[in-house]
Amino acid sequence: MEEKNLICINCPLGCMLTVKMEKDRILGVSGNTCKRGEAYAQKELTNPTRIVTSTVKVSGGRDRMVSVKTKSDIPKGKVLECVRALKGIAAKAPVHIGDVIVCDVAGTGVEIVATRDVEVL
């Protein structure tokens, strides 16, 4: 049996989780003070995902860049591919919060959306 230690990031408490595993099977989670901690440990050790935040260029806008994020979490192994896919992207002003900047980033089925407004020059 193997033990893994994690810090839960689902709420501000930051519980220290201890996960008992046998091969790829989770036998138990301890240290969590809420149910979300157990769900977090299960997901983090079996199918880790992340929200990606970044910026992309804006053409014709008051600002040269706009902040963006994935609309939902993507597999952790696709994060670098996602960031690389944003490198050559340029949105055209105006840009509004929630505008889709990239569809199906890195083959994940997840959209990249703007997280702020950029007005036209």
DSSP file (Angstrom, degrees, kcal/mol; ACC not computed):
  #  RESIDUE AA STRUCTURE BP1 BP2  ACC     N-H-->O    O-->H-N    N-H-->O    O-->H-N    TCO  KAPPA ALPHA  PHI   PSI    X-CA   Y-CA   Z-CA
    1    1 A M              0   0    0      0, 0.0     2,-0.3     0, 0.0    21,-0.2   0.000 360.0 360.0 360.0 143.5    0.0    0.0    0.0
    2    2 A E  E     -A   21   0A   0     19,-3.0    19,-3.3    21,-0.1     2,-0.4  -0.894 360.0-148.8-119.6 147.1    1.2    3.5   -0.9
    3    3 A E  E     -A   20   0A   0     -2,-0.3     2,-0.4    17,-0.2    17,-0.2  -0.958  10.9-170.9-116.9 136.0    0.3    6.8    0.8
    4    4 A K  E     -A   19   0A   0     15,-2.5    15,-3.3    -2,-0.4     2,-0.4  -0.963  11.3-146.6-122.3 143.4    0.2   10.2   -1.1
    5    5 A N  E     +A   18   0A   0     -2,-0.4     2,-0.3    13,-0.2    13,-0.2  -0.921  21.8 170.9-112.4 134.8   -0.2   13.6    0.5
    6    6 A L  E     -A   17   0A   0     11,-2.2    11,-3.3    -2,-0.4     2,-0.6  -0.931  31.6-130.8-134.6 156.8   -2.0   16.4   -1.1
    7    7 A I  E     -A   16   0A   0     -2,-0.3     9,-0.2     9,-0.2     2,-0.2  -0.970  32.5-128.1-107.0 121.7   -3.2   19.9   -0.1
    8    8 A C        -     0   0    0      7,-2.8     3,-0.1    -2,-0.6     6,-0.1  -0.472  23.6-174.9 -70.9 136.3   -6.9   20.3   -1.0
    9    9 A I        +     0   0    0     -2,-0.2    -1,-0.1     5,-0.1    28,-0.0   0.179  57.8  98.4-115.6  14.4   -7.6   23.5   -3.1
   10   10 A N  S    S+     0   0    0      1,-0.0    -1,-0.1    26,-0.0    -2,-0.0   0.717  93.7  11.4 -79.1 -19.9  -11.4   23.2   -3.2
   11   11 A C  S >  S-     0   0    0     -3,-0.1     3,-1.1     4,-0.0     4,-0.1  -0.927  88.7 -93.6-147.0 171.6  -12.0   25.7   -0.4
   12   12 A P  T 3  S+     0   0    0      0, 0.0    -2,-0.0     0, 0.0    -3,-0.0   0.620 107.6  79.1 -66.3 -12.0   -9.9   28.2    1.7
   13   13 A L  T 3  S-     0   0    0      1,-0.0    -4,-0.1     2,-0.0    -5,-0.0   0.850  79.1-154.2 -67.5 -33.3   -9.2   25.7    4.4
   14   14 A G    <   -     0   0    0     -3,-1.1    -5,-0.1     1,-0.1    -1,-0.0   0.941  16.5-156.7  60.6  50.1   -6.4   23.9    2.5
   15   15 A C        -     0   0    0     -8,-0.1    -7,-2.8     1,-0.1     2,-0.8  -0.250  16.0-121.9 -61.2 142.8   -6.7   20.6    4.2
   16   16 A M  E     -A    7   0A   0     15,-0.3     2,-0.3    -9,-0.2    -9,-0.2  -0.799  35.5-159.0 -84.8 112.1   -3.8   18.2    4.3
   17   17 A L  E     -A    6   0A   0    -11,-3.3   -11,-2.2    -2,-0.8     2,-0.5  -0.735  13.3-160.2 -98.1 141.3   -5.1   15.1    2.6
   18   18 A T  E     -AB   5  30A   0     12,-2.6    12,-2.4    -2,-0.3     2,-0.5  -0.989  11.4-165.6-117.6 123.6   -3.6   11.6    3.0
   19   19 A V  E     -AB   4  29A   0    -15,-3.3   -15,-2.5    -2,-0.5     2,-0.5  -0.939   8.2-152.2-115.2 124.3   -4.6    9.2    0.3
   20   20 A K  E     +AB   3  28A   0      8,-2.6     7,-3.1    -2,-0.5     8,-1.4  -0.837  24.7 178.8 -95.9 128.6   -4.1    5.5    0.7
   21   21 A M  E     -AB   2  26A   0    -19,-3.3   -19,-3.0    -2,-0.5     2,-0.4  -0.920  29.3-159.8-131.3 152.4   -3.6    3.7   -2.7
   22   22 A E  E >  S- B   0  25A   0      3,-2.6     3,-2.1    -2,-0.3     2,-0.3  -0.941  76.8 -48.8-130.1 110.6   -3.0    0.3   -4.0
   23   23 A K  T 3  S-     0   0    0     -2,-0.4   -21,-0.1     1,-0.3    -2,-0.0  -0.507 124.1 -23.3  57.5-120.5   -1.6    0.5   -7.6
   24   24 A D  T 3  S+     0   0    0     -2,-0.3     2,-0.5    -3,-0.1    -1,-0.3   0.257 118.1 100.9-100.6  11.8   -4.1    2.9   -9.3
   25   25 A R  E <   -B   22   0A   0     -3,-2.1    -3,-2.6    21,-0.0     2,-0.5  -0.849  67.2-137.5-104.8 129.5   -6.9    2.3   -6.9
   26   26 A I  E     -B   21   0A   0     -2,-0.5    -5,-0.2    -5,-0.2     3,-0.1  -0.733  19.5-179.4 -86.5 124.7   -7.8    4.7   -4.1
   27   27 A L  E     -     0   0A   0     -7,-3.1     2,-0.3    -2,-0.5    -6,-0.2   0.769  62.5 -21.2 -93.1 -30.8   -8.6    2.9   -0.9
   28   28 A G  E     -B   20   0A   0     -8,-1.4    -8,-2.6     2,-0.0     2,-0.4  -0.956  46.9-141.4-175.4 155.7   -9.3    5.9    1.3
   29   29 A V  E     +B   19   0A   0     -2,-0.3     2,-0.3   -10,-0.2   -10,-0.2  -0.991  23.9 175.2-126.9 133.4   -8.9    9.6    1.9
   30   30 A S  E     +B   18   0A   0    -12,-2.4   -12,-2.6    -2,-0.4     3,-0.1  -0.922  51.9  51.4-134.1 162.5   -8.3   11.2    5.3
   31   31 A G  S    S+     0   0    0      1,-0.4   -15,-0.3    -2,-0.3     2,-0.2   0.245  73.3 125.9  98.4 -12.1   -7.6   14.7    6.6
   32   32 A N        -     0   0    0    -14,-0.1    -1,-0.4     1,-0.1     3,-0.1  -0.580  44.6-163.6 -81.9 142.5  -10.5   16.4    4.7
   33   33 A T  S    S+     0   0    0     -2,-0.2     2,-0.3    -3,-0.1    -1,-0.1   0.479  76.0  34.5-101.2  -5.1  -13.0   18.5    6.7
   34   34 A C  S >> S-     0   0    0      1,-0.0     3,-1.1     0, 0.0     4,-0.7  -0.931  87.7-106.8-141.0 167.2  -15.6   18.5    4.0
   35   35 A K  H 3> S+     0   0    0     -2,-0.3     4,-1.7     1,-0.2     3,-0.4   0.775 111.6  69.1 -66.2 -26.5  -16.8   16.1    1.3
   36   36 A R  H 3> S+     0   0    0      1,-0.2     4,-2.6     2,-0.2    -1,-0.2   0.812  90.7  62.4 -63.8 -28.5  -15.2   18.2   -1.5
   37   37 A G  H <> S+     0   0    0     -3,-1.1     4,-2.3     2,-0.2    -1,-0.2   0.903 103.5  46.9 -63.8 -42.1  -11.8   17.1   -0.2
   38   38 A E  H  X S+     0   0    0     -4,-0.7     4,-2.3    -3,-0.4    -1,-0.2   0.921 113.4  48.6 -65.9 -43.1  -12.4   13.5   -0.9
   39   39 A A  H  X S+     0   0    0     -4,-1.7     4,-2.4     1,-0.2     5,-0.2   0.895 110.8  52.1 -63.5 -39.7  -13.7   14.3   -4.4
   40   40 A Y  H  X S+     0   0    0     -4,-2.6     4,-3.1     2,-0.2     5,-0.2   0.938 110.0  47.7 -61.1 -47.3  -10.7   16.5   -5.1
   41   41 A A  H  X S+     0   0    0     -4,-2.3     4,-1.9     1,-0.2     5,-0.2   0.918 111.1  51.4 -61.7 -44.0   -8.3   13.7   -4.1
   42   42 A Q  H  X S+     0   0    0     -4,-2.3     4,-1.2     1,-0.2     5,-0.3   0.945 116.2  40.4 -56.7 -49.9  -10.1   11.2   -6.2
   43   43 A K  H  X S+     0   0    0     -4,-2.4     4,-2.9     1,-0.2     3,-0.3   0.918 113.0  53.6 -68.4 -43.9  -10.0   13.4   -9.3
   44   44 A E  H  < S+     0   0    0     -4,-3.1    -1,-0.2     1,-0.2    -2,-0.2   0.833 115.7  39.2 -62.7 -33.2   -6.5   14.7   -8.8
   45   45 A L  H  < S+     0   0    0     -4,-1.9    -1,-0.2    -5,-0.2    -2,-0.2   0.642 127.6  30.8 -94.0 -15.1   -5.0   11.2   -8.5
   46   46 A T  H  < S+     0   0    0     -4,-1.2    -3,-0.2    -3,-0.3    -2,-0.2   0.743 138.6   4.2-111.0 -33.1   -7.0    9.5  -11.3
   47   47 A N  S  < S-     0   0    0     -4,-2.9    -2,-0.2    -5,-0.3    -3,-0.1  -0.463  74.2-163.7-153.5  71.5   -7.8   12.3  -13.8
   48   48 A P        +     0   0    0      0, 0.0    28,-2.5     0, 0.0    29,-0.3  -0.343  12.9 179.0 -67.1 137.8   -6.1   15.6  -13.0
   49   49 A T  E     -C   75   0B   0     26,-0.3     2,-0.3    27,-0.1    24,-0.1  -0.897   8.9-162.5-133.5 163.5   -7.5   18.7  -14.8
   50   50 A R  E     -C   74   0B   0     24,-2.5    24,-3.0    -2,-0.3     2,-0.5  -0.987  22.2-126.2-144.5 152.1   -6.7   22.4  -14.8
   51   51 A I        -     0   0    0     -2,-0.3     2,-0.5    22,-0.3    22,-0.1  -0.863  33.6-144.5 -90.2 133.8   -8.2   25.7  -15.8
   52   52 A V        -     0   0    0     -2,-0.5    18,-1.9    20,-0.3     2,-0.4  -0.886  16.0-171.8-105.5 131.1   -5.7   27.6  -18.0
   53   53 A T  E     +D   69   0C   0     -2,-0.5     2,-0.2    16,-0.2    16,-0.2  -0.948  23.3 129.7-118.4 143.5   -5.3   31.3  -17.8
   54   54 A S  E     -D   68   0C   0     14,-2.4    14,-2.7    -2,-0.4     2,-0.3  -0.848  45.3-101.9-162.7-164.5   -3.3   33.4  -20.3
   55   55 A T  E     -D   67   0C   0     12,-0.3     2,-0.3    -2,-0.2    12,-0.2  -0.966  21.2-162.7-135.5 154.6   -3.3   36.4  -22.6
   56   56 A V  E     -D   66   0C   0     10,-2.1    10,-2.3    -2,-0.3    34,-0.2  -0.951  31.0 -97.2-132.2 157.7   -3.7   36.8  -26.3
   57   57 A K  E     -De  65  90C   0     32,-1.2    34,-2.9    -2,-0.3     2,-0.4  -0.318  30.7-149.9 -69.1 153.5   -2.9   39.8  -28.6
   58   58 A V  E     - e   0  91C   0      6,-2.5     2,-0.4    32,-0.2     3,-0.4  -0.997   3.9-150.9-126.4 130.2   -5.6   42.2  -29.7
   59   59 A S  E    S+ e   0  92C   0     32,-3.0    34,-2.6    -2,-0.4     3,-0.1  -0.854  79.0   7.6-100.9 136.9   -5.6   44.0  -33.0
   60   60 A G  S    S+     0   0    0     -2,-0.4    61,-2.0     1,-0.2     2,-0.2   0.674 100.6 124.7  74.5  18.7   -7.2   47.4  -33.3
   61   61 A G  B    S-H  120   0D   0     -3,-0.4    59,-0.3     2,-0.3    -1,-0.2  -0.680  74.6-117.2-111.3 164.6   -7.9   47.7  -29.6
   62   62 A R  S    S+     0   0    0     57,-2.7     2,-0.3    -2,-0.2    58,-0.1   0.813 107.8  47.1 -64.3 -30.2   -7.2   50.3  -26.8
   63   63 A D  S    S-     0   0    0     56,-0.4    -2,-0.3     1,-0.1    58,-0.1  -0.860  76.7-143.3-111.1 149.8   -5.2   47.5  -25.2
   64   64 A R  S    S+     0   0    0     -2,-0.3    -6,-2.5    -7,-0.1     2,-0.3   0.651  83.8  36.0 -84.7 -16.0   -2.7   45.3  -26.9
   65   65 A M  E     -D   57   0C   0     -8,-0.3     2,-0.4    25,-0.1    -8,-0.2  -0.939  62.1-158.3-135.9 155.3   -3.6   42.2  -24.9
   66   66 A V  E     -D   56   0C   0    -10,-2.3   -10,-2.1    -2,-0.3     2,-0.2  -0.998  24.8-119.8-132.7 140.5   -6.6   40.6  -23.4
   67   67 A S  E     +D   55   0C   0     -2,-0.4    48,-2.8   -12,-0.2    49,-0.5  -0.552  37.3 179.2 -77.1 143.5   -6.8   38.0  -20.6
   68   68 A V  E     -DF  54 114C   0    -14,-2.7   -14,-2.4    46,-0.3     2,-0.3  -0.902  11.2-174.3-138.9 164.5   -8.4   34.7  -21.4
   69   69 A K  E     -DF  53 113C   0     44,-2.0    44,-2.8    -2,-0.3   -16,-0.2  -0.978  37.5 -90.0-153.1 163.1   -9.1   31.4  -19.8
   70   70 A T  E     - F   0 112C   0    -18,-1.9    42,-0.2    -2,-0.3     4,-0.0  -0.566  34.3-130.9 -72.6 143.0  -10.5   28.0  -20.6
   71   71 A K  S    S+     0   0    0     40,-2.8     2,-0.3    -2,-0.2    -1,-0.1   0.794  88.8   1.6 -68.0 -27.4  -14.2   27.9  -20.2
   72   72 A S  S    S-     0   0    0     39,-0.3   -20,-0.3   -22,-0.1   -22,-0.1  -0.889 100.1 -68.3-145.9 177.4  -13.9   24.7  -18.1
   73   73 A D        -     0   0    0     -2,-0.3   -22,-0.3   -22,-0.1    -2,-0.1  -0.352  44.2-158.1 -73.6 152.6  -11.0   22.5  -16.9
   74   74 A I  E     -C   50   0B   0    -24,-3.0   -24,-2.5    -2,-0.1     5,-0.1  -0.841  37.0 -74.9-123.4 161.3   -8.9   20.5  -19.4
   75   75 A P  E >   -C   49   0B   0      0, 0.0     3,-2.3     0, 0.0     4,-0.4  -0.324  41.6-125.8 -57.1 136.9   -6.7   17.4  -18.8
   76   76 A K  G >  S+     0   0    0    -28,-2.5     3,-1.4     1,-0.3     4,-0.4   0.835 109.1  61.5 -54.1 -36.2   -3.5   18.4  -17.1
   77   77 A G  G 3  S+     0   0    0    -29,-0.3    -1,-0.3     1,-0.2     4,-0.3   0.606 101.2  53.9 -68.2 -11.6   -1.5   16.7  -19.9
   78   78 A K  G <> S+     0   0    0     -3,-2.3     4,-2.4     1,-0.1    -1,-0.2   0.433  80.0  94.5-100.4  -1.6   -3.0   19.2  -22.4
   79   79 A V  H <> S+     0   0    0     -3,-1.4     4,-2.4    -4,-0.4     5,-0.2   0.931  86.4  45.1 -59.2 -50.3   -2.0   22.4  -20.6
   80   80 A L  H  > S+     0   0    0     -4,-0.4     4,-2.4     1,-0.2    -1,-0.2   0.907 113.5  50.5 -62.5 -41.9    1.2   23.0  -22.5
   81   81 A E  H  > S+     0   0    0     -4,-0.3     4,-1.9     1,-0.2    -1,-0.2   0.885 110.2  51.5 -61.7 -39.1   -0.4   22.2  -25.8
   82   82 A C  H  X S+     0   0    0     -4,-2.4     4,-1.0     2,-0.2    -2,-0.2   0.933 110.3  47.3 -63.2 -47.6   -3.2   24.7  -25.0
   83   83 A V  H >X S+     0   0    0     -4,-2.4     4,-0.6     1,-0.2     3,-0.6   0.899 111.1  51.6 -63.4 -41.0   -0.8   27.5  -24.1
   84   84 A R  H >< S+     0   0    0     -4,-2.4     3,-0.9     1,-0.2     4,-0.4   0.870 104.2  57.8 -63.3 -36.1    1.2   26.8  -27.3
   85   85 A A  H 3< S+     0   0    0     -4,-1.9     3,-0.3     1,-0.2    -1,-0.2   0.769 104.1  53.4 -65.6 -24.9   -2.0   27.0  -29.3
   86   86 A L  H X< S+     0   0    0     -4,-1.0     3,-1.4    -3,-0.6    -1,-0.2   0.647  85.3  87.5 -83.1 -15.1   -2.6   30.6  -28.0
   87   87 A K  T << S+     0   0    0     -3,-0.9    -1,-0.2    -4,-0.6   -30,-0.1   0.864  96.1  33.8 -56.2 -43.4    0.8   31.9  -29.0
   88   88 A G  T 3  S+     0   0    0     -4,-0.4     2,-0.3    -3,-0.3    -1,-0.3   0.300  92.9 116.1 -97.9  10.7   -0.2   32.9  -32.5
   89   89 A I    <   -     0   0    0     -3,-1.4   -32,-1.2    -4,-0.1     2,-0.4  -0.592  38.0-177.9 -84.8 139.2   -3.8   34.0  -31.8
   90   90 A A  E     -e   57   0C   0     -2,-0.3   -32,-0.2   -34,-0.2     2,-0.2  -0.970  13.3-151.0-135.1 121.4   -4.9   37.6  -32.2
   91   91 A A  E     -e   58   0C   0    -34,-2.9   -32,-3.0    -2,-0.4     2,-0.5  -0.603  18.0-125.8 -85.5 151.0   -8.4   38.7  -31.3
   92   92 A K  E     -e   59   0C   0     -2,-0.2   -32,-0.2   -34,-0.2    28,-0.1  -0.861  42.9 -82.6-100.7 129.7  -10.0   41.6  -33.2
   93   93 A A  S    S+     0   0    0    -34,-2.6    26,-0.1    -2,-0.5     2,-0.1  -0.399 102.2  61.1 -68.4 147.1  -11.3   44.5  -31.1
   94   94 A P        +     0   0    0      0, 0.0     2,-0.4     0, 0.0    25,-0.2   0.477  68.7 175.8 -80.9 150.7  -13.9   45.0  -29.7
   95   95 A V  B     -I  118   0E   0     23,-2.7    23,-2.8    -2,-0.1     2,-0.3  -0.975   8.6-164.7-120.3 135.6  -13.6   42.1  -27.3
   96   96 A H    >   -     0   0    0     -2,-0.4     3,-2.6    21,-0.2    18,-0.3  -0.888  35.4 -85.3-121.1 151.9  -16.1   41.5  -24.6
   97   97 A I  T 3  S+     0   0    0     -2,-0.3    18,-0.2     1,-0.3     3,-0.1  -0.280 117.3  21.5 -51.8 130.6  -16.1   39.3  -21.5
   98   98 A G  T 3  S+     0   0    0     16,-2.7    -1,-0.3     1,-0.3    17,-0.1   0.276  84.7 144.1  91.5 -10.9  -17.2   35.8  -22.5
   99   99 A D    <   -     0   0    0     -3,-2.6    15,-2.2     1,-0.1     2,-0.6  -0.380  56.5-116.8 -59.6 137.4  -16.4   36.2  -26.2
  100  100 A V  E     +G  113   0C   0     13,-0.2    13,-0.3     1,-0.2     3,-0.1  -0.683  36.5 174.4 -78.9 121.7  -15.0   32.9  -27.6
  101  101 A I  E    S+     0   0C   0     11,-3.2     2,-0.4    -2,-0.6    12,-0.2   0.811  70.9  14.7 -95.6 -39.6  -11.5   33.5  -28.7
  102  102 A V  E     -G  112   0C   0     10,-1.4    10,-2.9   -13,-0.1    -1,-0.4  -0.998  69.8-145.9-138.9 132.6  -10.6   29.8  -29.7
  103  103 A C  S    S+     0   0    0     -2,-0.4     8,-0.2     1,-0.2     7,-0.1  -0.766  80.4   0.0 -93.3 144.1  -13.0   26.9  -30.2
  104  104 A D  S >  S-     0   0    0     -2,-0.3     3,-1.5     5,-0.2    -1,-0.2   0.900  84.0-151.0  48.4  58.0  -11.9   23.4  -29.2
  105  105 A V  G >  S-     0   0    0      5,-2.7     3,-2.1    -3,-0.3     5,-0.4  -0.380  71.3  -9.2 -64.1 131.2   -8.4   24.4  -27.9
  106  106 A A  G 3  S-     0   0    0      1,-0.3    -1,-0.3   -25,-0.2   -24,-0.1   0.757 123.5 -66.9  53.4  30.7   -5.8   21.6  -28.3
  107  107 A G  G <  S+     0   0    0     -3,-1.5    -1,-0.3     3,-0.1    -2,-0.2   0.734 107.4 121.5  68.1  22.5   -8.5   19.1  -29.2
  108  108 A T  S <  S-     0   0    0     -3,-2.1    -2,-0.1     2,-0.2     3,-0.1   0.627  77.3-123.3 -90.9 -14.8  -10.1   19.2  -25.8
  109  109 A G  S    S+     0   0    0      1,-0.3     2,-0.4    -4,-0.1    -5,-0.2   0.507  74.3 122.2  81.6   4.2  -13.5   20.4  -26.8
  110  110 A V        -     0   0    0     -5,-0.4    -5,-2.7    -7,-0.1    -1,-0.3  -0.808  56.6-133.7-105.3 141.2  -13.1   23.4  -24.5
  111  111 A E        -     0   0    0     -2,-0.4   -40,-2.8    -7,-0.2     2,-0.5  -0.602   8.5-132.9 -90.4 151.6  -13.3   27.0  -25.6
  112  112 A I  E     -FG  70 102C   0    -10,-2.9   -11,-3.2   -42,-0.2   -10,-1.4  -0.922  32.2-169.9 -98.3 127.5  -11.0   29.8  -24.7
  113  113 A V  E     -FG  69 100C   0    -44,-2.8   -44,-2.0    -2,-0.5   -13,-0.2  -0.881  24.6-107.9-122.6 152.0  -13.0   32.9  -23.6
  114  114 A A  E     -F   68   0C   0    -15,-2.2   -16,-2.7   -18,-0.3   -46,-0.3  -0.489  18.8-161.5 -73.0 144.1  -12.1   36.5  -22.9
  115  115 A T  S    S+     0   0    0    -48,-2.8     2,-0.3   -18,-0.2   -18,-0.2   0.319  70.9  23.8-111.0   6.4  -12.1   37.5  -19.2
  116  116 A R  S    S-     0   0    0    -49,-0.5     2,-0.3   -20,-0.1    -1,-0.1  -0.974  83.0 -95.5-158.2 169.6  -12.3   41.3  -19.8
  117  117 A D        -     0   0    0     -2,-0.3     2,-0.4   -21,-0.1   -21,-0.2  -0.635  24.4-170.6 -89.8 145.1  -13.4   43.9  -22.3
  118  118 A V  B     -I   95   0E   0    -23,-2.8   -23,-2.7    -2,-0.3     2,-0.1  -0.963  16.4-150.1-133.1 119.3  -11.1   45.6  -24.9
  119  119 A E        -     0   0    0     -2,-0.4   -57,-2.7   -25,-0.2   -56,-0.4  -0.409  27.0 -91.3 -85.6 162.6  -12.7   48.5  -26.7
  120  120 A V  B      H   61   0D   0    -59,-0.3   -59,-0.3     1,-0.1    -1,-0.1  -0.408 360.0 360.0 -70.2 147.2  -11.8   49.7  -30.3
  121  121 A L              0   0    0    -61,-2.0    -1,-0.1    -2,-0.1   -60,-0.1   0.477 360.0 360.0 -56.2 360.0   -9.1   52.3  -30.6
